[in-house]
Amino acid sequence: MEESIYLTREQVRQVDQTAIVQYQIPGIVLMENAGLNTVRYFETLREPAFQGGRNIVVCVGKGNNGGDGFVIARHLQFAGNAVQVLLFADPEQLSGDALTNYEICQAAEIPMVVFNDQEPEAINFTSVKRHLETADWVVDALLGTGIKGEVREPFASLIPIVNQHSQRILAIDLPSGLDCDRGEPLGATIRAQETVTFVAKKKGFSNPASTAYTGKVTVLPIGISWKQYDEMIASMNAGA
């Protein structure tokens, strides 16, 4: 992927739609590719001190970012890691590809604790802290590129806890709470050591201040060919 390319929030949506409609790649396949490529990259971060698997907590929301998290959890477990998913959503509110991957995780018996975001006042944050403190890595798959306004509960309370009680954080696509286009925090924002982002960097990453939240940024593919990638970027540039 070209390091000089940056995509806006709207262009991110356009990439997905083009891949699905024009290139006939189902959304569930794009999600699988994103998750699998994340785990392949994550395994290159294996610290010498870890002999065998690591303890990893995957924090998941209800959107497609959360769907990526479910895929990542499954492949991390298959790679020999001890994985636990913390779902901050009502499972009945899940839909589309995120729901499918939730159900796959359920069928695979991936350990999962549900903290229903429809009842934020009932979330046991002490329990959340205990899960985070035992993890070698925490994967942030809470909020995606679509967030625009102020970060709301329970994430406004959750994100500072994730930052405070995690040894290392890997953010998926962008740190939760960071504005995709401006690279500025929308209230509580994840501070990651590593961010994996898909297809191209997000426009907000060109803001030098965003580095305090993203850490190292690595661009990963989602299964689009180089020819298709070049066509999409050329089309976006023509429409700019």
Secondary structure, 3 states (H helix, E strand, C coil): CCCCCEECHHHHHHHHHHHHHHCCCCHHHHHHHHHHHHHHHHHCCCCCCCCCCCEEEEEECCCHHHHHHHHHHHHHHHCCCEEEEEECCCHHHCCHHHHHHHHHHHHCCCCEEECCCCCHHHCCHHHHHHHHHCCCEEEEECCCCCCCCCCCCCHHHHHHHHHHHCCCEEEECCCCCECCCCCCECCCCCCCCEEEEECCEEHHHHCHHHHHHHCEEEEECCCCCHHHHHHHHHHHHHHC
